[in-house]
Amino acid sequence: MSKFNAAFILLIVFASVISCSKETNELPAGSLKEIISFDLKMANGTSFTGGTVVVSIQGDSIDITIPDNINLSQLIPYIAIKGKSISPASEVPQNFDVPLIYTVTAADGSTVQYTVTVHSARAVIPTVYVGNGNDFYALNALTGMLIWKYAGTASFAYSSATYDSGIIYVGGIDNYVYAFDAVTGNIKWKNLIASTGIESDAVYVNGTVYVGTNDDYLYALEAATGQIKWRFLTGGNVSASPTVLNNVVYFGSSDGSLYALNANTGDPKWQFQTGAMINQSGPALVNGVVYVGSRDSYLYAVDANTGALVWKYYADGISLEQSSPTVANGIVYIGGWYNLSTNAKGSLYALNAITGELLWKKLETGISSSPCVANGKVYITCDDLKIHALNAATGDNIWEKEILPNSANPAVSNGTVYVGGGGMRYFYALDSETGDEKWRFPTPSGLMTSSPLIINASGTAYYSGSSGLMQ
């Protein structure tokens, strides 16, 4: 072969490689379908003042914050796209009281959908959200005054709420998951997902609400609409709250298993089998280790990546199924219920988080609630009808108060302990240092109270057990 012919062939091959590379890396113009900007004007066509509309486009979700006291029912969208068309069309007034779906169509006929959610930016009043009996309350966290109340048809005392961007998400024994406007109490959406009740706490992470049901499923719901993304079937009730980190959702079931699933798809990563049911013990995840209690009297520490056992602690036959562990400063705290054979009462246990060594145990009263750790103290309600504040390092008693808590979990924010006293028919705000009562709110509709969720003036959420559970 001549040098000329060889060079010519190499040139053709080189050009072909470049051509193929270009075709592989560039998206054909006919398939483009994207919202590149989304703006809003008021119903009369005038613009909001500069900087008062905040637009966030993340994947297929668009979140927009506008000033307070604006009627959302007749806003005008101004939308720029890459593609052939969008429906509903740009510059057509829409009702944004509820999330809307916008569909972008490409020239080749393919489509993509965006969920657009509009929020009003309001001054945040510190608020505590709690369920009691058939009612769900929003109370002024500083004064105890009622802000709003939703009167349901079944109990809100089991599933505790979660929060994001002005929305409260919570499940009920009536089988619905609710999304409430945090300020007004208006229902954004509700979805009937169960038939035998929801006791699991709702957990919000990255646009998804995760919640278990007594129908044996864990659900992942679109936070904007409540639509089901996926569900995973176990062999028993999913009454414990899930924990989500690094795109993995961890939760226990009454079938005795601790599960780890892909948070986006629900595909299982691993399953760890305990010796008995996991009832109300939601897993705590800290430093790559998942902690969970079981009816078999063991507290388990499991590797979060592999599901392999790190260590386990035996509580002398006392069931640990009713308490979610909390981890703080290298210590795991969990409440012991009862020995279901002998009726011996459980205690509050504090263990070394790395080794599982027992550091101390106190309050041999029977415990069916979860501890909360704040400012060097651990707060726990017990079956002796009291709430206790103990030194978190030593277990020494600091103060106690009789409130008839009936398994209510405490939560701490801004120097205040918030806790239900269902037996007394009150919800309490107590000084975290002394236990002195700051205020109490009457809750006549039920004897049990869910874990409180507190939103402070900056919009930060505080949960029961958040010292460990949410790390």
N, C-alpha and C positions, 0 to 999 in steps of 0.2 A: 504494500500500500504506500502511495506517495505521501510525502510530508504534507502536501496541500490537502489531500483527501482526509488524512487523519485529523488535521487541524479543523477542517470543515465539520467533521463528525463530532468532534469535541465541542465545537461551538453550538451545534444543534442540541446536544445533550445538556450543555450548561444552560441554554435558553429554556429548555423544557423543565429543568429543575427549578429555575427561577419562576417560571409560569405556574408550576404546580404549587410552589411555596406560596405564591401570591394568592392563588385560589383558596388554599387551605386557611390562611390567616385573616382574610378579609371577608366580612359578612356580606352576602349579596344584597344589593340595594333593595331588591324587591321584598326582602323579608324583614326589613327594619320596622319595628313597632315599639315605641318607647315614649313615655311622657318625660320631657326634659325640663319643663317648668310648669308650675301651677300657682296661680294668684287668685285672690278674691277681692271683689268690690262689694260695697253695700247695695241694697236693693234699689236705691235711686241712681246707681251708676258711679257714685263718687268713691274715691280711693280712701283707704284708711291712712291715718297719719303715718309718717315714715317710721319704720322699725317696729310697728305694732302688730304686724302679721309675720309669724314665724312658720316657715314651711320646711318639713323634713321629709325627703324622699329616700326610703330605705327599701331596696328591692321592689316588691309589688305593693308596698304600703306607703301611703302619704298621710302624714299627720300635720295638721295645721292648727296653730294657736292664734286666736284673734282677741281683741279687747273685750272686757266684760260688758254685760248689758246690751249685747247686740243680738237682734233677732236672727236666728240661724235659718229660718224657713224660706227666705227669699234672697239668698246671697247669689252673686253672679260670678261664675268661674271664668278665668282667662287662662287658657291652656295652650302650651306649645308642645308639639309632638314631632317625632320622627316616624313616618308611616303615612298611610293613605287617609285614614279617618279616625275619629274618636266618637264614642257614644256613651252617655249623652254628649251633645256637642258643646264646644266652647261658647261662652257668652250667652248661654241659656240658663235663666234663674233656676235654682234647685233648693230643695229643702234639706239642709245639712244637720237637722236635729238627730238624724241617725246616720251611720256610716253608709256611703254610697259606693257602688261598683262602677268604674269607668273601664270600657273596653276599647283598646287600640287595635286597629286592623291594618295589617301590612298590605302592600300591593299584591303579594301572592296569595292573599286571603287568610293567612294565619293570624291569630289574635293573641293578646295578652290582657289580663285583667288587673286593675289596680283598685285597692280599697282605700277610699279617702275618708278620713275622720277629722272632724273639726271640733276643737275644744275652746271654751271661753277661759281667758286668763283672769282668775279671780284672786283677790287677797285671801290667803289661807288662814282660817281660824283653826288653832290647834284642836283636833277632833279625835275622839275615841269611838270606834265602831265595834259593836258587840251584839250578839244574838242572845235572846232570852225567851224561852217558850216559843210562841209563834211570831214574835216580833223581832225585827232587826232595827237597832238604834244607832243614830249618830248623835253624840253628846259633845258639848263644849268641854274640852279636856281641862280647862282651867276652872270652870265654874260648875260643871255638871248639868247645865241647862240643856234641855232637849233642842236639837237643831232640826232633826226630822226623824220619822219612824215609818217603817214599812210593816203593815199588819198582814202577815201571811196566813196560810191555812194549816201549816205544820211547823214543827220545831226548827229553829235556827241555832239550837244550843250545842250542836255537835261539830258542824263544819265552820271553821274560822275563816276570816276574810283575808284577801290579798289586795294590793293596791298598785296602780300605775297610772300616771298622767291624768289624774282627775277621775278615775273610774275605780269603783270597789267591786270586786268579784267574790261571790260566796255561794255555797251550795246549801240546800235545805232538805229536810226529810220529805218534803213534797215532791222530790225527784228532779227539781229544776236547779240549774246553775243560773245565777242572776248577775247582771252587770248594772250597777247603780251609778248614777252621777253622784260623785262624792259630796258635792255641795248641796244639791237640791233633793236627792233621793229618787229622782226620776229614773225609771227603768230604761236603760239603753237597749237591752235585749235580755231575753231569758230563753233557755233551751231545756226541754224535757229529755233527759238522757238516761234516766233510771226508772225502775219500777218498785224497788224496795228501799229507797232512801239513799241520801248522801251524808256520810259522817266525816269523810276525809276533808281536810283543809284544802282550799284552793290555793294554788301557787302560780304566780305570774312570772314568766321569764321570756324575754325577747319576742313579744307579740303572741305568746301562747299561754293559755291557762291549763294547768295540769290538775286533775282531780280524780279521785277514786270513787267507786260506787259500791253499794252493798249487793249489786248484781255481779260482782266479781271482776269488774273491768277497771282499768285505768284509762282515762280519756285525755286527749290533747285537743283543745278547742281553740279556734281562731279568736283572739282577744277582741278584735274589732267587731265581729259579727256573731260569735258563739257557735259557728259552724264546726262540725267535727272534722279534725284533720286526720286523726287515727284513734283506734282504741285497741287495747291489749287485754286478752282474757287470761285470768289466773284461775286457780282452783278453789278460791274462797273470797270472802268479803275483802274489799280494799278500803278499810276504815282509817288507816294511818295516812298521814300527810306525806306527799312525795317531796324529794329534795332534788334540785336540778343544778348541775355544774358541768362546765366544759362539754356541753352538748350531750350530756347523759342524764337521764332521770332515774333516781333510785327510790324504791318504795318496798314496803312489806305487805304481805297478804295473810289472811287467816288460813291459807294453805300451808303456812309455816316457812314460806320462801321469801328471801330478799332478792329483788330483781334489779337489774341494770339494763336499761333500754336506750337505744338511740333516740334522743329527744326530738329529732325531726321526723323520723319515720316510724318509731315504735318497734323497730327490729331489736330482738334481744341480743345483748352482749354477753351476759352471764347470769346465772341463777345460783344462789347459795341457800341450801336447805338447813333450817334450824330443826330442833326436835319437837316443836309445837307451834301453835298459832302466834302470829304477830298481829296484835289487835290495834291498839292506839299508839304504838311505839313508832313514831316517824323517825327515819334515819337522820343522824347528824353526820356531816361530812367535813372533816378538818384534816389538812395536811396529807391528803391522799388516802385517808382511812375512813371507812363508813362504820358508824356505831349504831347498833339497834338491839332492843330487848325483846325477849320471847317468853311465852308461857312456860317454857322448859326450865326457867330459872337462870338462864345464861344471858349475860351481856356479851354481845359479839363485836369484835373489831375485825373488819374485813377489808382487804386491799381493794381500793376503788377501781383500779384498772383491770385486775384479773379475777376478782371474786374469791381469792384464796384467803383462808383464815389467818389472821395475824395473831390474835389471842382471844380467849374467852374467859369470863369470870363467872363462877357459880355462886348464886346467892342463897345457898342452903335451902333449896326447895321453894323459895319465894318467887312468885310469878313477876316478871318484869315487862309484861305485855301492855300495861296501861300507861306507861310513862315514856316520853320521848327523851333521849339523852341530850344533854347540853354540854358542850366542851368549851372551856375557857382557861387560859393560862396553863395549858398542859394537863388539866384535870377533867375527867368525864364525870358528870353528875347524872344520876338516874334514880327514880323512885321505885321502891319495891311494894307490890300490892299485898297479896296474902299467899300463904301455902294453901293451895286449894284442897289438900288432903287433911291437914291438921288445923287449919284456920289460924296458924301463927301469923302475926302481923309483920309486914315488911318495914324497911327503914329507908332513909335517904343515904345512898352510897356515893362516895367520892373515890375515884380510882385514877392511878397514873395512866394517862392517855397512851403512852408508848408501850408500857409493860403489862398493864392490866392489874398491877398491884393495888390492893385495897389500902387507901390512905386513912379513911375514917368512915364510920357509919353512925348516923344519929336518927332520932325520932322514930322509935319503934311503935308506930301508930297505925300502919297501913297507909299506903299512898297510891292514889289513882290519878295523879296529875303530873305535870312536867315542871322541872325546875327552871328558873330564870336567874341568870347571873349578871350583876351590874355593880360597879364601884366597890369591888371586893366583898360583895355579899351575895349569897344564894337565897332566893325566895321560893317557897314551896307551900302549897296547901296540903293538908293532911286530913285523915279520917277522924282525928280528934276534934274536928270542927273549927280548926284554927288555920291562920296563915302564919308562917314562921319566917324570920329573917335570921340567917346564920352567917358566921364568918366563913367565907368561901375557902380559906386555907385550912382552918382547923375544925370547922363544924360547930364552934361554940355559939350558943344562943345569944342573939342580940336583942330581939323583941319578938313578941307573938301577940296575936289578936284573934278573938273568937268572932267569926263571921258566918259560920255554917256554909263553907264554900262549895260543898257537893262536887268535888273533883275539878273545880274551876282552875285554870292556869293563870298565873299572874304575868303581867308585862310591866316593864319599867321604862319611863321616859321623863327627862327633866326633873329628877328628884322626886318623882311620884310613882307609886305602885298602883296599878289599876287591876282590879280583881273582882270577880263576881262572888256575891254572898247569897246564892239562890235560896238557901234555907231561911235566911233573914228577909228575903224578898227585896234585896237592895244590890246595887252595883256600887263599889267603893273606889275612892281615890284616897290613898294613904301616903303620908310622908315616908319616904324610903329610908330615912335615918332613924325615925322614932316610932313609926307605926301609927302616929296620930292621924285622925280622920281629917281630911281636907274637905271632902264633900261626899254625899251619897245620893244615888238616884233610885227612886222606887221602880222595881221590876215585878209587878204583881202577876205577870202572865205565866211564870214558870219557875221551877225549883232549880234549874240548871242553866249555866251561862257559858257561852263559848269563850275561847281565848280572845282577849281584846287586841285590836289593831289600833295603834296611835299614829296619827299624822301630825307632826309639829308644824310650826309657823313657816319653816323653810321647805316643807313638803317631804321631809324625811319620814320614812315609815319605821315603826318599832313593833316587833312581834314578840309574842311569848317565846322564850328560849332562843331569841335571836343572837345571843352571845355565842352560841355554837351552831345552831341549826342553819343559819344563813351565811356562815363564813365561807 
